Amino acid sequence: MDLLTATWQKANRKFSPNTKLILQAGLSRHVPIDLLSEWAEPFFDNAVVASIDLYGDELAQPIENFIPLYKKAKAKGWILRAHVGEWGTADDVMRAVELLELDEVQHGIAAAGSKEVMRFLRQNKIRLNICPTSNLLLGRVPSMKEHPIRKLYDAGVIVTVNTDDSLVFGNNLSDEFFALYKAGLFTAAELDSIRLNGFAKTN
């Protein structure tokens, strides 16, 4: 962990000295929780790490397994994120937010299927970081025009637009915004308001 951090810090100083380096501890649902807890320990003692994320198959193991890790991250003052609601249900989104005390949800598009969950997200100011092109190419939405980000936005849920594995999907953030505009989902002014959501501090 020390070597990894030192390498990133060296690159930060050399190539982008005016950019603040913040690393994220990424947890895979596919790793048994006892091993994951052991492997994650060095992250909690590292001053450069400031957020946590959970990714992988949403059904790989119960969300409850990760509560101790998220409680530890919360005590450190980290931003709490998790991939949920891309393949699961709206209820899965709300449950993950409640159990892990999330600040942000990665994807979370299934929330559009429940007015109750959208109201919950709006009232608790939980941000959904959405990757439209990824959702389309992975078959989570039938077309860009039918992407639920519009429904979430209209319900007052805080959303941002993001890329997802740019090397895999071959696009950048500008492409994501333009795809939503071209599909007629948002006006330029609305997309600008979504862009500004990305600069706002979450819970």
C-alpha positions, 0 to 999 in steps of 0.5 A: 500500500505504501509503494502504491501510494508513493507511486501515485503521489510521485505522478501527482507531483510530476504531472498534475501538481495543482490537482489534489490526489484522493484515492478510493478503496474499491471492494469487490463483492466476489471476495469473501468478507473475511479476506476483504476485511483483512486486505482493506485494513491498510487503506484505513491507515492511509491518509490519501484514501478518502472514499470507499466503493463496493462493486461487482455482482450485486447478488454475490453476497448479502449487503449486510456483510459490508456494514462493519467496513462501511462503519469504519470508513464513516468513522474515518470521514470518508465518502461512502459509495457503492455500486447498486441498482444497476442490476438490482431493484429500487428496493436494493438501492434504498436498502444499501443506502440505509444499511451502509449509510451511503452518501452516493450511489454508483448507477442506481438507475433501478430507483426510477422504478419506485416513487417511494425510493426516488422520494427517499433519495431526494429527501436524503440528498443521495446522489446517483452517479450515472453512466448512460453509455455503459447502461445502454451497452450492457443492456440495462436500458433499451435506448438512450432516449428511454434512459431513466435518468430523465425520470430521476431528474424530474423526481428531484433526485440529484444525478451526475453524468459519468463515464464507466471504464473509458478504455472499454466503452471508448468514450469520454465525459463530453460524449456522455453529455452529448448522447443525452442531448442528442437523444432529446432527454435534456436541454443544454441548460439542464445538462449544465445543472447536472454538470454542476451537481458533480462539483457539489459536496455530498453528505 
